[in-house]
């Protein structure tokens, strides 16, 4: 009986895996964007709607002090740096986020497509 149940559950992979994979892709992009963009800018966008987000515009971005750098980065590493070094580091983080977001939007099949060109 257990073998039958296992095969049945395995057969469901074909049904659910495409949906779960799509959800994870969109969730990945949203999570990344929330680390450096204002929530109000991206909260209404999913799938291909993420293409309408201009993450290079300063007015869409979080202030440097609110860009997600990770707890240990701010609480430990930044304490050992001068203010100008901290600013430079956060600017590099923002650049990383922008580059990564552009890559993901160009290469992940969001919203059912085979890849989106920005």
Secondary structure, DSSP 8 states (H G I E B T S, - for coil): -HHHHHHHHHHTHHHHHHHHHHHHHHHHHHHHHHTTB-HHHHTT--GGGGGG--TTSGGGB--GGGS---HHIIIIIGGGS-HHHHHHHHHHHHHHHHHHHHHHHHHS-GGGSS----
